[in-house]
Amino acid sequence: MAELPMFSGMGLRIINYLAFISVTIAYLYFYTKKLKKTNKSLLGDDWFPDKSIAGVSGKVEKTPFTGKQKLILGVTALLLIIYVYGAFKLGWADNQMSAVFILIAILAGVIGGLKINDIARTFVGGCQNLVYGALIVGMARSISVILTEGNLLDTIVNSLANLLHGLNPFFGAFGMYLLSALLHFFISSGSGEAVVLVPILTPLADLMHITRQVAIQAVMVGEGVVNCFNPTSGVLMGVLAASGIPYGKWVRFVLPLVGMWFVIGLIILVIGVAIGWGPH
């Protein structure tokens, strides 16, 4: 949409990626060191939704790695590889993914020696644990649907984009960064946000003497940073619900890391503006 060559600007983006990874590893390392010293997690000592999970009570039982288990893992890996091939070559999507996972569940039960009724009961039990997460995903998705169908997004984007007029390139890039981050709360899909935002920011970047490479980076990093704590993200809320992790405690854990990511993203944008990061 911005008429940039594929893989252009890869050098600075790789630096951005390595900086993100390094900071993340360091944050997790020091967090785990703190846990070893204080033994106080943000989640508390008893947070698992399923009390039958091994390790909750502190007792870990050793179980042999049997041939049946190896066969189940092998079949699972094979079917996932088949799905990946189908997704790239045959246009498979969510429906085919669901079918593959149902097939994996059935084959795992058969290989494991379960009776048909036991397989069905186990499958239904697993679905029951995910109903809450599915409802959360639906609620998160409904916000984007209402804003889109109500034609509210265009008004929001236009109003915010008008605020960028007249800014110098550095402040303009920072404004695009904030705009992308803010808009991602309303459009949790990265590609959906790009469709809405990039056609507006591309000519705006030309007028403000900001390269399109910088504008695209602002959009990508803005939505990427927000993704990890966005309450309208169906993926995030579904995973948190299935894991039994309260959203508030997740935000307390991830916000310091998000702050570091935000600063790194901003530094990359400043460098991009300063060097006239191109093409265009």
Helices and strands as residue ranges (DSSP letters): H 10-38, H 67-85, I 86-90, H 94-111, H 116-149, H 153-162, H 169-183, H 190-207, H 212-227, H 234-243, H 247-275
